[in-house]
């Protein structure tokens, strides 16, 4: 079996498995998995910038929120139907990530992290400031009648699951294709040694800019779908915590692996789900996992798997 | 109240903010300067200082001054010890890699914050100030009868607030003296200048790092003990000092102590005065944008000088 066949079987198999699970899972886990797939899409977007390009952003909640509010506000205040509203969300994500990339990519390393953190914080505060339209922390509910996409009611659990599955599948395949294409290989080369890539004649700035826009747009798509599928948009999705989450998921699952974001999101979601039954201080688990990861498994779960068993894992 | 007394009041309140901010930010700046790592958990060390102050003051009883003085000594020492422990168990093992340190200290932030929530609880609790006399301030004006002064209603400060400003100034001078006049300060500066060369000259760099991390956290805790009679101790109180200290450290130039103090005074005063005229949210938006843009276009800070 060639490497490409193995890779296609593994990733296709995961998507088929997720499709089939829809018919067997009990209602509670069925709902959870739909949520996990949308959040994993967010992590897939984050992974393109962090895992493959090596740029650690602490401001992805800005892109997630750009998608969510681009979609939500046009539905709420401009009376858009879901299809154009989703498009507005995507365009908002692309524009915001492009603008931030132009500024933040002038810096590197720690400064890049702080610049992204600061702009995301400014975005979060801006949402609070325009509380008249966004309803601030309280957020607003998107009514069921406004969530019908091409005659499909997305508030129905089955439809919601398929929509989440479709979004996740598309973004996973985009990410798989991207990292095996020459463009993705160049991103990995930039992560490993930017000076050398520049010396070889590549325009590293343009590559990093494109990577950040793709990453931000996928994050925005996840944000827009999250708002539409679960019928709610609130400022907490723009807070620092939502910038930390994808970092956590990707680190846990394995940065720089295509499956890592999904594995990490799945693992973390159920870890928090189980622990919040025991204590209200569930973020403690997130903290302990972060510290343990930096100490013992900087490669993450899938990364360790690649290191020990399947060396061909993309 | 008219505008003049209003601005005087705002700048008095602003100086208290500035004093506390200067202590917190100098702690952060020291860690960044010597160790070249960014400590995201710095705000939580601040919060721990306030919470420990409450515990100590609560346990001591008697006159509020006894509890407060005990807290002033114990809280920074305890928080410093926690920070040293965190440095030796976590930061040392990841070899002070800048990016992994940020991730690890984010984890540390959640651990400290949530453990406080589990033990101390979600309530905000006050600590009584050791002394707290109200001082009414006069305001001068050219009236119909020539020069006169009166006491506008609401224009006042307390002896405690003035003492906070004084205490912060003394501690800052102490930090400066330690860095420039003592042997340990010399070791720190040597480590800051060139880690490998310092190691080659037999300076125990790892112990210096642990000490610096402890002192940085201790300064944040000290600032928190000073402010806790004015604000209250709460498990989420670390977020604002962290953000403001970041702003101060970046505007003052990363790792430069005089720049940091200057920027703290500047930010503290302008924060007090701006929030008189604008909504606090808008003031925060402007401040965060300013930091982002300063880092992009003047990475050496507004007061720093470009190195290398």
Interface residues (C-beta under 8 A of the other chain):
Chain A: X56 X58 X103 X104 X106 X107 X109 X110 X111 X113 X114 X115 X118 X119 X121 X122 X125 X126 X128 X129 X244 X247 X251 X279 X280 X281 X282 X283 X284 X286 X287 X288 X289 X290 X291 X292 X293 X294 X295 X298
Chain B: X38 X90 X93 X94 X98 X99 X100 X102 X103 X104 X106 X107 X108 X109 X110 X111 X112 X113 X114 X115 X117 X118 X243 X246 X250 X279 X281 X282 X284 X285 X288 X289 X291 X292 X293 X295 X296 X297 X299
